[in-house]
Amino acid sequence: MKLENKVSLITGGGRGIGLAISTAFAEAGSNLAICDVSEAALQSAQEQLSKTGRTVLTGKVDVTKYSEVEAFIQKILDKF
């Protein structure tokens, strides 16, 4: 999988399967936009994923709340 210079949005990316996916995408060359409901999980993921050399944008987002999703999408567009 070649994701060099792409941006991947991963929900639940702070832990578990989401973090594993985030790690695999970063190792494949993708920059990351990850969201999760847990600030602590996001902080830990940010520290871990930054070691890959990829740009990592995080956001505390409850994906059941449209306004939070919309705000995070705008943050991604502004960053990348």
PyMOL Python script that loads the backbone (N, CA, C, O; Angstrom):
from pymol import cmd

cmd.read_pdbstr("""\
ATOM      1  N   MET A   1       0.853  -1.170   0.000  1.00  0.00           N
ATOM      2  CA  MET A   1       0.000   0.000   0.000  1.00  0.00           C
ATOM      3  C   MET A   1       0.900   1.234   0.000  1.00  0.00           C
ATOM      4  O   MET A   1       1.740   1.383   0.887  1.00  0.00           O
ATOM      5  N   LYS A   2       0.736   2.108  -0.970  1.00  0.00           N
ATOM      6  CA  LYS A   2       1.531   3.319  -1.068  1.00  0.00           C
ATOM      7  C   LYS A   2       0.639   4.527  -0.776  1.00  0.00           C
ATOM      8  O   LYS A   2      -0.288   4.836  -1.525  1.00  0.00           O
ATOM      9  N   LEU A   3       0.941   5.185   0.313  1.00  0.00           N
ATOM     10  CA  LEU A   3       0.139   6.338   0.725  1.00  0.00           C
ATOM     11  C   LEU A   3       0.984   7.601   0.863  1.00  0.00           C
ATOM     12  O   LEU A   3       0.567   8.562   1.509  1.00  0.00           O
ATOM     13  N   GLU A   4       2.149   7.600   0.268  1.00  0.00           N
ATOM     14  CA  GLU A   4       3.061   8.737   0.377  1.00  0.00           C
ATOM     15  C   GLU A   4       2.347  10.028  -0.022  1.00  0.00           C
ATOM     16  O   GLU A   4       1.719  10.118  -1.077  1.00  0.00           O
ATOM     17  N   ASN A   5       2.466  11.020   0.857  1.00  0.00           N
ATOM     18  CA  ASN A   5       1.896  12.357   0.647  1.00  0.00           C
ATOM     19  C   ASN A   5       0.369  12.388   0.588  1.00  0.00           C
ATOM     20  O   ASN A   5      -0.208  13.335   0.054  1.00  0.00           O
ATOM     21  N   LYS A   6      -0.278  11.381   1.123  1.00  0.00           N
ATOM     22  CA  LYS A   6      -1.733  11.370   1.263  1.00  0.00           C
ATOM     23  C   LYS A   6      -2.068  11.741   2.697  1.00  0.00           C
ATOM     24  O   LYS A   6      -1.191  11.747   3.561  1.00  0.00           O
ATOM     25  N   VAL A   7      -3.325  12.047   2.952  1.00  0.00           N
ATOM     26  CA  VAL A   7      -3.810  12.316   4.303  1.00  0.00           C
ATOM     27  C   VAL A   7      -4.926  11.325   4.588  1.00  0.00           C
ATOM     28  O   VAL A   7      -5.879  11.210   3.816  1.00  0.00           O
ATOM     29  N   SER A   8      -4.804  10.615   5.695  1.00  0.00           N
ATOM     30  CA  SER A   8      -5.812   9.629   6.080  1.00  0.00           C
ATOM     31  C   SER A   8      -6.531  10.095   7.338  1.00  0.00           C
ATOM     32  O   SER A   8      -5.896  10.451   8.330  1.00  0.00           O
ATOM     33  N   LEU A   9      -7.847  10.092   7.291  1.00  0.00           N
ATOM     34  CA  LEU A   9      -8.682  10.407   8.443  1.00  0.00           C
ATOM     35  C   LEU A   9      -9.107   9.088   9.075  1.00  0.00           C
ATOM     36  O   LEU A   9      -9.718   8.240   8.424  1.00  0.00           O
ATOM     37  N   ILE A  10      -8.777   8.930  10.345  1.00  0.00           N
ATOM     38  CA  ILE A  10      -9.087   7.681  11.037  1.00  0.00           C
ATOM     39  C   ILE A  10      -9.850   8.012  12.314  1.00  0.00           C
ATOM     40  O   ILE A  10      -9.333   8.688  13.203  1.00  0.00           O
ATOM     41  N   THR A  11     -11.086   7.527  12.394  1.00  0.00           N
ATOM     42  CA  THR A  11     -11.880   7.709  13.603  1.00  0.00           C
ATOM     43  C   THR A  11     -11.514   6.615  14.593  1.00  0.00           C
ATOM     44  O   THR A  11     -11.202   5.493  14.194  1.00  0.00           O
ATOM     45  N   GLY A  12     -11.548   6.930  15.860  1.00  0.00           N
ATOM     46  CA  GLY A  12     -11.148   5.960  16.872  1.00  0.00           C
ATOM     47  C   GLY A  12      -9.659   5.659  16.784  1.00  0.00           C
ATOM     48  O   GLY A  12      -9.207   4.592  17.201  1.00  0.00           O
ATOM     49  N   GLY A  13      -8.900   6.605  16.237  1.00  0.00           N
ATOM     50  CA  GLY A  13      -7.480   6.377  15.970  1.00  0.00           C
ATOM     51  C   GLY A  13      -6.567   6.469  17.167  1.00  0.00           C
ATOM     52  O   GLY A  13      -5.354   6.316  17.027  1.00  0.00           O
ATOM     53  N   GLY A  14      -7.113   6.715  18.335  1.00  0.00           N
ATOM     54  CA  GLY A  14      -6.275   6.875  19.514  1.00  0.00           C
ATOM     55  C   GLY A  14      -5.929   5.589  20.226  1.00  0.00           C
ATOM     56  O   GLY A  14      -5.045   5.576  21.083  1.00  0.00           O
ATOM     57  N   ARG A  15      -6.609   4.502  19.889  1.00  0.00           N
ATOM     58  CA  ARG A  15      -6.373   3.245  20.619  1.00  0.00           C
ATOM     59  C   ARG A  15      -6.916   2.062  19.831  1.00  0.00           C
ATOM     60  O   ARG A  15      -7.657   2.230  18.862  1.00  0.00           O
ATOM     61  N   GLY A  16      -6.543   0.883  20.253  1.00  0.00           N
ATOM     62  CA  GLY A  16      -7.081  -0.351  19.683  1.00  0.00           C
ATOM     63  C   GLY A  16      -6.848  -0.500  18.191  1.00  0.00           C
ATOM     64  O   GLY A  16      -5.771  -0.193  17.679  1.00  0.00           O
ATOM     65  N   ILE A  17      -7.879  -0.977  17.502  1.00  0.00           N
ATOM     66  CA  ILE A  17      -7.801  -1.202  16.065  1.00  0.00           C
ATOM     67  C   ILE A  17      -7.511   0.103  15.329  1.00  0.00           C
ATOM     68  O   ILE A  17      -6.731   0.116  14.376  1.00  0.00           O
ATOM     69  N   GLY A  18      -8.130   1.196  15.762  1.00  0.00           N
ATOM     70  CA  GLY A  18      -7.902   2.490  15.123  1.00  0.00           C
ATOM     71  C   GLY A  18      -6.453   2.920  15.195  1.00  0.00           C
ATOM     72  O   GLY A  18      -5.920   3.457  14.223  1.00  0.00           O
ATOM     73  N   LEU A  19      -5.805   2.698  16.324  1.00  0.00           N
ATOM     74  CA  LEU A  19      -4.393   3.035  16.467  1.00  0.00           C
ATOM     75  C   LEU A  19      -3.534   2.129  15.599  1.00  0.00           C
ATOM     76  O   LEU A  19      -2.551   2.582  15.012  1.00  0.00           O
ATOM     77  N   ALA A  20      -3.893   0.858  15.514  1.00  0.00           N
ATOM     78  CA  ALA A  20      -3.152  -0.069  14.647  1.00  0.00           C
ATOM     79  C   ALA A  20      -3.260   0.366  13.182  1.00  0.00           C
ATOM     80  O   ALA A  20      -2.280   0.313  12.439  1.00  0.00           O
ATOM     81  N   ILE A  21      -4.446   0.791  12.779  1.00  0.00           N
ATOM     82  CA  ILE A  21      -4.634   1.280  11.415  1.00  0.00           C
ATOM     83  C   ILE A  21      -3.825   2.560  11.203  1.00  0.00           C
ATOM     84  O   ILE A  21      -3.166   2.720  10.175  1.00  0.00           O
ATOM     85  N   SER A  22      -3.877   3.454  12.159  1.00  0.00           N
ATOM     86  CA  SER A  22      -3.111   4.702  12.072  1.00  0.00           C
ATOM     87  C   SER A  22      -1.630   4.415  11.908  1.00  0.00           C
ATOM     88  O   SER A  22      -0.958   5.047  11.092  1.00  0.00           O
ATOM     89  N   THR A  23      -1.122   3.473  12.673  1.00  0.00           N
ATOM     90  CA  THR A  23       0.290   3.104  12.607  1.00  0.00           C
ATOM     91  C   THR A  23       0.638   2.535  11.233  1.00  0.00           C
ATOM     92  O   THR A  23       1.654   2.906  10.646  1.00  0.00           O
ATOM     93  N   ALA A  24      -0.191   1.648  10.727  1.00  0.00           N
ATOM     94  CA  ALA A  24       0.058   1.046   9.408  1.00  0.00           C
ATOM     95  C   ALA A  24       0.029   2.104   8.306  1.00  0.00           C
ATOM     96  O   ALA A  24       0.865   2.081   7.403  1.00  0.00           O
ATOM     97  N   PHE A  25      -0.920   3.019   8.377  1.00  0.00           N
ATOM     98  CA  PHE A  25      -1.007   4.069   7.361  1.00  0.00           C
ATOM     99  C   PHE A  25       0.202   4.991   7.435  1.00  0.00           C
ATOM    100  O   PHE A  25       0.741   5.386   6.401  1.00  0.00           O
ATOM    101  N   ALA A  26       0.632   5.338   8.639  1.00  0.00           N
ATOM    102  CA  ALA A  26       1.820   6.195   8.793  1.00  0.00           C
ATOM    103  C   ALA A  26       3.048   5.494   8.237  1.00  0.00           C
ATOM    104  O   ALA A  26       3.864   6.115   7.556  1.00  0.00           O
ATOM    105  N   GLU A  27       3.184   4.219   8.521  1.00  0.00           N
ATOM    106  CA  GLU A  27       4.327   3.454   8.009  1.00  0.00           C
ATOM    107  C   GLU A  27       4.287   3.336   6.486  1.00  0.00           C
ATOM    108  O   GLU A  27       5.325   3.150   5.851  1.00  0.00           O
ATOM    109  N   ALA A  28       3.092   3.444   5.897  1.00  0.00           N
ATOM    110  CA  ALA A  28       2.945   3.405   4.438  1.00  0.00           C
ATOM    111  C   ALA A  28       3.135   4.788   3.821  1.00  0.00           C
ATOM    112  O   ALA A  28       3.036   4.944   2.604  1.00  0.00           O
ATOM    113  N   GLY A  29       3.410   5.803   4.663  1.00  0.00           N
ATOM    114  CA  GLY A  29       3.733   7.133   4.157  1.00  0.00           C
ATOM    115  C   GLY A  29       2.652   8.184   4.282  1.00  0.00           C
ATOM    116  O   GLY A  29       2.855   9.323   3.860  1.00  0.00           O
ATOM    117  N   SER A  30       1.519   7.838   4.844  1.00  0.00           N
ATOM    118  CA  SER A  30       0.420   8.786   4.952  1.00  0.00           C
ATOM    119  C   SER A  30       0.586   9.720   6.137  1.00  0.00           C
ATOM    120  O   SER A  30       1.052   9.314   7.202  1.00  0.00           O
ATOM    121  N   ASN A  31       0.200  10.976   5.943  1.00  0.00           N
ATOM    122  CA  ASN A  31       0.010  11.883   7.070  1.00  0.00           C
ATOM    123  C   ASN A  31      -1.331  11.523   7.678  1.00  0.00           C
ATOM    124  O   ASN A  31      -2.172  10.919   7.011  1.00  0.00           O
ATOM    125  N   LEU A  32      -1.542  11.882   8.927  1.00  0.00           N
ATOM    126  CA  LEU A  32      -2.725  11.397   9.635  1.00  0.00           C
ATOM    127  C   LEU A  32      -3.555  12.513  10.248  1.00  0.00           C
ATOM    128  O   LEU A  32      -3.031  13.507  10.751  1.00  0.00           O
ATOM    129  N   ALA A  33      -4.850  12.319  10.191  1.00  0.00           N
ATOM    130  CA  ALA A  33      -5.808  13.106  10.954  1.00  0.00           C
ATOM    131  C   ALA A  33      -6.591  12.073  11.752  1.00  0.00           C
ATOM    132  O   ALA A  33      -7.407  11.336  11.200  1.00  0.00           O
ATOM    133  N   ILE A  34      -6.336  12.028  13.052  1.00  0.00           N
ATOM    134  CA  ILE A  34      -7.009  11.017  13.861  1.00  0.00           C
ATOM    135  C   ILE A  34      -7.894  11.691  14.899  1.00  0.00           C
ATOM    136  O   ILE A  34      -7.548  12.724  15.472  1.00  0.00           O
ATOM    137  N   CYS A  35      -9.032  11.078  15.118  1.00  0.00           N
ATOM    138  CA  CYS A  35      -9.927  11.588  16.143  1.00  0.00           C
ATOM    139  C   CYS A  35     -10.348  10.442  17.051  1.00  0.00           C
ATOM    140  O   CYS A  35     -10.329   9.269  16.677  1.00  0.00           O
ATOM    141  N   ASP A  36     -10.724  10.831  18.245  1.00  0.00           N
ATOM    142  CA  ASP A  36     -11.144   9.867  19.264  1.00  0.00           C
ATOM    143  C   ASP A  36     -11.917  10.661  20.307  1.00  0.00           C
ATOM    144  O   ASP A  36     -11.832  11.889  20.332  1.00  0.00           O
ATOM    145  N   VAL A  37     -12.658   9.991  21.158  1.00  0.00           N
ATOM    146  CA  VAL A  37     -13.382  10.669  22.235  1.00  0.00           C
ATOM    147  C   VAL A  37     -12.512  10.841  23.471  1.00  0.00           C
ATOM    148  O   VAL A  37     -12.897  11.551  24.401  1.00  0.00           O
ATOM    149  N   SER A  38     -11.351  10.206  23.497  1.00  0.00           N
ATOM    150  CA  SER A  38     -10.470  10.250  24.662  1.00  0.00           C
ATOM    151  C   SER A  38      -9.247  11.126  24.405  1.00  0.00           C
ATOM    152  O   SER A  38      -8.422  10.820  23.544  1.00  0.00           O
ATOM    153  N   GLU A  39      -9.141  12.214  25.157  1.00  0.00           N
ATOM    154  CA  GLU A  39      -7.964  13.094  25.064  1.00  0.00           C
ATOM    155  C   GLU A  39      -6.686  12.339  25.426  1.00  0.00           C
ATOM    156  O   GLU A  39      -5.656  12.504  24.773  1.00  0.00           O
ATOM    157  N   ALA A  40      -6.757  11.515  26.461  1.00  0.00           N
ATOM    158  CA  ALA A  40      -5.577  10.766  26.893  1.00  0.00           C
ATOM    159  C   ALA A  40      -5.096   9.821  25.796  1.00  0.00           C
ATOM    160  O   ALA A  40      -3.895   9.722  25.543  1.00  0.00           O
ATOM    161  N   ALA A  41      -6.023   9.131  25.148  1.00  0.00           N
ATOM    162  CA  ALA A  41      -5.664   8.220  24.056  1.00  0.00           C
ATOM    163  C   ALA A  41      -5.043   8.995  22.904  1.00  0.00           C
ATOM    164  O   ALA A  41      -4.068   8.543  22.304  1.00  0.00           O
ATOM    165  N   LEU A  42      -5.603  10.161  22.590  1.00  0.00           N
ATOM    166  CA  LEU A  42      -5.065  10.975  21.497  1.00  0.00           C
ATOM    167  C   LEU A  42      -3.654  11.454  21.797  1.00  0.00           C
ATOM    168  O   LEU A  42      -2.789  11.451  20.921  1.00  0.00           O
ATOM    169  N   GLN A  43      -3.427  11.865  23.033  1.00  0.00           N
ATOM    170  CA  GLN A  43      -2.092  12.336  23.407  1.00  0.00           C
ATOM    171  C   GLN A  43      -1.073  11.213  23.283  1.00  0.00           C
ATOM    172  O   GLN A  43       0.017  11.417  22.748  1.00  0.00           O
ATOM    173  N   SER A  44      -1.417  10.046  23.766  1.00  0.00           N
ATOM    174  CA  SER A  44      -0.524   8.893  23.674  1.00  0.00           C
ATOM    175  C   SER A  44      -0.270   8.513  22.215  1.00  0.00           C
ATOM    176  O   SER A  44       0.865   8.236  21.829  1.00  0.00           O
ATOM    177  N   ALA A  45      -1.333   8.501  21.411  1.00  0.00           N
ATOM    178  CA  ALA A  45      -1.197   8.175  19.996  1.00  0.00           C
ATOM    179  C   ALA A  45      -0.334   9.201  19.279  1.00  0.00           C
ATOM    180  O   ALA A  45       0.496   8.841  18.444  1.00  0.00           O
ATOM    181  N   GLN A  46      -0.523  10.478  19.600  1.00  0.00           N
ATOM    182  CA  GLN A  46       0.266  11.556  18.991  1.00  0.00           C
ATOM    183  C   GLN A  46       1.754  11.324  19.246  1.00  0.00           C
ATOM    184  O   GLN A  46       2.572  11.433  18.333  1.00  0.00           O
ATOM    185  N   GLU A  47       2.093  11.005  20.484  1.00  0.00           N
ATOM    186  CA  GLU A  47       3.496  10.754  20.838  1.00  0.00           C
ATOM    187  C   GLU A  47       4.048   9.563  20.069  1.00  0.00           C
ATOM    188  O   GLU A  47       5.157   9.622  19.538  1.00  0.00           O
ATOM    189  N   GLN A  48       3.282   8.491  20.009  1.00  0.00           N
ATOM    190  CA  GLN A  48       3.721   7.271  19.322  1.00  0.00           C
ATOM    191  C   GLN A  48       3.834   7.484  17.815  1.00  0.00           C
ATOM    192  O   GLN A  48       4.835   7.103  17.209  1.00  0.00           O
ATOM    193  N   LEU A  49       2.823   8.087  17.213  1.00  0.00           N
ATOM    194  CA  LEU A  49       2.785   8.232  15.760  1.00  0.00           C
ATOM    195  C   LEU A  49       3.753   9.294  15.241  1.00  0.00           C
ATOM    196  O   LEU A  49       4.205   9.211  14.099  1.00  0.00           O
ATOM    197  N   SER A  50       4.071  10.272  16.052  1.00  0.00           N
ATOM    198  CA  SER A  50       5.025  11.305  15.635  1.00  0.00           C
ATOM    199  C   SER A  50       6.407  10.721  15.376  1.00  0.00           C
ATOM    200  O   SER A  50       7.191  11.288  14.615  1.00  0.00           O
ATOM    201  N   LYS A  51       6.702   9.603  15.997  1.00  0.00           N
ATOM    202  CA  LYS A  51       7.994   8.939  15.801  1.00  0.00           C
ATOM    203  C   LYS A  51       8.148   8.389  14.383  1.00  0.00           C
ATOM    204  O   LYS A  51       9.258   8.058  13.967  1.00  0.00           O
ATOM    205  N   THR A  52       7.050   8.290  13.640  1.00  0.00           N
ATOM    206  CA  THR A  52       7.112   7.788  12.264  1.00  0.00           C
ATOM    207  C   THR A  52       7.591   8.853  11.290  1.00  0.00           C
ATOM    208  O   THR A  52       7.908   8.550  10.140  1.00  0.00           O
ATOM    209  N   GLY A  53       7.645  10.101  11.747  1.00  0.00           N
ATOM    210  CA  GLY A  53       8.060  11.192  10.879  1.00  0.00           C
ATOM    211  C   GLY A  53       6.931  11.792  10.062  1.00  0.00           C
ATOM    212  O   GLY A  53       7.155  12.716   9.281  1.00  0.00           O
ATOM    213  N   ARG A  54       5.719  11.276  10.231  1.00  0.00           N
ATOM    214  CA  ARG A  54       4.558  11.786   9.498  1.00  0.00           C
ATOM    215  C   ARG A  54       3.912  12.918  10.291  1.00  0.00           C
ATOM    216  O   ARG A  54       4.074  12.997  11.508  1.00  0.00           O
ATOM    217  N   THR A  55       3.193  13.778   9.613  1.00  0.00           N
ATOM    218  CA  THR A  55       2.419  14.821  10.285  1.00  0.00           C
ATOM    219  C   THR A  55       1.170  14.173  10.878  1.00  0.00           C
ATOM    220  O   THR A  55       0.460  13.428  10.203  1.00  0.00           O
ATOM    221  N   VAL A  56       0.918  14.471  12.152  1.00  0.00           N
ATOM    222  CA  VAL A  56      -0.226  13.880  12.845  1.00  0.00           C
ATOM    223  C   VAL A  56      -1.076  14.998  13.441  1.00  0.00           C
ATOM    224  O   VAL A  56      -0.612  15.744  14.303  1.00  0.00           O
ATOM    225  N   LEU A  57      -2.301  15.109  12.987  1.00  0.00           N
ATOM    226  CA  LEU A  57      -3.271  16.064  13.508  1.00  0.00           C
ATOM    227  C   LEU A  57      -4.278  15.271  14.326  1.00  0.00           C
ATOM    228  O   LEU A  57      -4.797  14.259  13.856  1.00  0.00           O
ATOM    229  N   THR A  58      -4.556  15.717  15.534  1.00  0.00           N
ATOM    230  CA  THR A  58      -5.516  15.001  16.376  1.00  0.00           C
ATOM    231  C   THR A  58      -6.682  15.915  16.739  1.00  0.00           C
ATOM    232  O   THR A  58      -6.566  17.141  16.717  1.00  0.00           O
ATOM    233  N   GLY A  59      -7.794  15.294  17.067  1.00  0.00           N
ATOM    234  CA  GLY A  59      -8.948  16.048  17.520  1.00  0.00           C
ATOM    235  C   GLY A  59      -9.863  15.190  18.363  1.00  0.00           C
ATOM    236  O   GLY A  59     -10.153  14.041  18.026  1.00  0.00           O
ATOM    237  N   LYS A  60     -10.321  15.771  19.480  1.00  0.00           N
ATOM    238  CA  LYS A  60     -11.303  15.086  20.315  1.00  0.00           C
ATOM    239  C   LYS A  60     -12.662  15.273  19.652  1.00  0.00           C
ATOM    240  O   LYS A  60     -13.208  16.377  19.626  1.00  0.00           O
ATOM    241  N   VAL A  61     -13.200  14.180  19.117  1.00  0.00           N
ATOM    242  CA  VAL A  61     -14.439  14.240  18.340  1.00  0.00           C
ATOM    243  C   VAL A  61     -15.344  13.076  18.715  1.00  0.00           C
ATOM    244  O   VAL A  61     -14.917  11.922  18.759  1.00  0.00           O
ATOM    245  N   ASP A  62     -16.591  13.402  18.983  1.00  0.00           N
ATOM    246  CA  ASP A  62     -17.636  12.387  19.122  1.00  0.00           C
ATOM    247  C   ASP A  62     -18.321  12.321  17.760  1.00  0.00           C
ATOM    248  O   ASP A  62     -19.036  13.251  17.386  1.00  0.00           O
ATOM    249  N   VAL A  63     -18.112  11.236  17.014  1.00  0.00           N
ATOM    250  CA  VAL A  63     -18.617  11.163  15.642  1.00  0.00           C
ATOM    251  C   VAL A  63     -20.139  11.098  15.556  1.00  0.00           C
ATOM    252  O   VAL A  63     -20.691  11.141  14.456  1.00  0.00           O
ATOM    253  N   THR A  64     -20.823  10.996  16.687  1.00  0.00           N
ATOM    254  CA  THR A  64     -22.285  11.056  16.672  1.00  0.00           C
ATOM    255  C   THR A  64     -22.783  12.499  16.711  1.00  0.00           C
ATOM    256  O   THR A  64     -23.986  12.746  16.629  1.00  0.00           O
ATOM    257  N   LYS A  65     -21.853  13.452  16.838  1.00  0.00           N
ATOM    258  CA  LYS A  65     -22.214  14.874  16.886  1.00  0.00           C
ATOM    259  C   LYS A  65     -21.711  15.558  15.623  1.00  0.00           C
ATOM    260  O   LYS A  65     -20.514  15.792  15.455  1.00  0.00           O
ATOM    261  N   TYR A  66     -22.649  15.871  14.744  1.00  0.00           N
ATOM    262  CA  TYR A  66     -22.326  16.431  13.443  1.00  0.00           C
ATOM    263  C   TYR A  66     -21.441  17.667  13.546  1.00  0.00           C
ATOM    264  O   TYR A  66     -20.499  17.816  12.767  1.00  0.00           O
ATOM    265  N   SER A  67     -21.727  18.545  14.483  1.00  0.00           N
ATOM    266  CA  SER A  67     -20.958  19.792  14.595  1.00  0.00           C
ATOM    267  C   SER A  67     -19.490  19.514  14.925  1.00  0.00           C
ATOM    268  O   SER A  67     -18.609  20.230  14.447  1.00  0.00           O
ATOM    269  N   GLU A  68     -19.214  18.495  15.727  1.00  0.00           N
ATOM    270  CA  GLU A  68     -17.832  18.152  16.057  1.00  0.00           C
ATOM    271  C   GLU A  68     -17.114  17.567  14.842  1.00  0.00           C
ATOM    272  O   GLU A  68     -15.947  17.876  14.597  1.00  0.00           O
ATOM    273  N   VAL A  69     -17.805  16.733  14.091  1.00  0.00           N
ATOM    274  CA  VAL A  69     -17.219  16.152  12.876  1.00  0.00           C
ATOM    275  C   VAL A  69     -16.926  17.268  11.876  1.00  0.00           C
ATOM    276  O   VAL A  69     -15.838  17.328  11.302  1.00  0.00           O
ATOM    277  N   GLU A  70     -17.890  18.139  11.675  1.00  0.00           N
ATOM    278  CA  GLU A  70     -17.732  19.241  10.737  1.00  0.00           C
ATOM    279  C   GLU A  70     -16.552  20.139  11.122  1.00  0.00           C
ATOM    280  O   GLU A  70     -15.777  20.550  10.259  1.00  0.00           O
ATOM    281  N   ALA A  71     -16.419  20.436  12.400  1.00  0.00           N
ATOM    282  CA  ALA A  71     -15.310  21.273  12.869  1.00  0.00           C
ATOM    283  C   ALA A  71     -13.968  20.585  12.640  1.00  0.00           C
ATOM    284  O   ALA A  71     -12.995  21.242  12.272  1.00  0.00           O
ATOM    285  N   PHE A  72     -13.903  19.269  12.852  1.00  0.00           N
ATOM    286  CA  PHE A  72     -12.645  18.556  12.650  1.00  0.00           C
ATOM    287  C   PHE A  72     -12.291  18.486  11.161  1.00  0.00           C
ATOM    288  O   PHE A  72     -11.122  18.609  10.796  1.00  0.00           O
ATOM    289  N   ILE A  73     -13.274  18.293  10.321  1.00  0.00           N
ATOM    290  CA  ILE A  73     -13.023  18.293   8.873  1.00  0.00           C
ATOM    291  C   ILE A  73     -12.440  19.640   8.447  1.00  0.00           C
ATOM    292  O   ILE A  73     -11.502  19.687   7.652  1.00  0.00           O
ATOM    293  N   GLN A  74     -12.990  20.727   8.972  1.00  0.00           N
ATOM    294  CA  GLN A  74     -12.464  22.047   8.634  1.00  0.00           C
ATOM    295  C   GLN A  74     -11.027  22.193   9.121  1.00  0.00           C
ATOM    296  O   GLN A  74     -10.189  22.774   8.431  1.00  0.00           O
ATOM    297  N   LYS A  75     -10.745  21.669  10.304  1.00  0.00           N
ATOM    298  CA  LYS A  75      -9.387  21.713  10.852  1.00  0.00           C
ATOM    299  C   LYS A  75      -8.420  20.945   9.937  1.00  0.00           C
ATOM    300  O   LYS A  75      -7.289  21.381   9.719  1.00  0.00           O
ATOM    301  N   ILE A  76      -8.867  19.814   9.411  1.00  0.00           N
ATOM    302  CA  ILE A  76      -8.043  19.015   8.477  1.00  0.00           C
ATOM    303  C   ILE A  76      -7.793  19.804   7.198  1.00  0.00           C
ATOM    304  O   ILE A  76      -6.659  19.873   6.724  1.00  0.00           O
ATOM    305  N   LEU A  77      -8.836  20.395   6.640  1.00  0.00           N
ATOM    306  CA  LEU A  77      -8.685  21.163   5.415  1.00  0.00           C
ATOM    307  C   LEU A  77      -7.744  22.351   5.611  1.00  0.00           C
ATOM    308  O   LEU A  77      -6.943  22.669   4.731  1.00  0.00           O
ATOM    309  N   ASP A  78      -7.846  23.002   6.764  1.00  0.00           N
ATOM    310  CA  ASP A  78      -6.961  24.131   7.053  1.00  0.00           C
ATOM    311  C   ASP A  78      -5.509  23.689   7.180  1.00  0.00           C
ATOM    312  O   ASP A  78      -4.606  24.394   6.730  1.00  0.00           O
ATOM    313  N   LYS A  79      -5.277  22.532   7.788  1.00  0.00           N
ATOM    314  CA  LYS A  79      -3.918  22.036   8.027  1.00  0.00           C
ATOM    315  C   LYS A  79      -3.267  21.480   6.753  1.00  0.00           C
ATOM    316  O   LYS A  79      -2.097  21.746   6.479  1.00  0.00           O
ATOM    317  N   PHE A  80      -4.034  20.712   5.988  1.00  0.00           N
ATOM    318  CA  PHE A  80      -3.445  20.018   4.846  1.00  0.00           C
ATOM    319  C   PHE A  80      -3.878  20.628   3.525  1.00  0.00           C
ATOM    320  O   PHE A  80      -3.469  20.158   2.463  1.00  0.00           O
TER     321      PHE A  80
END
""", "prot")
cmd.dss("prot")
cmd.show_as("cartoon", "prot")
cmd.util.cbc("prot")
cmd.orient("prot")
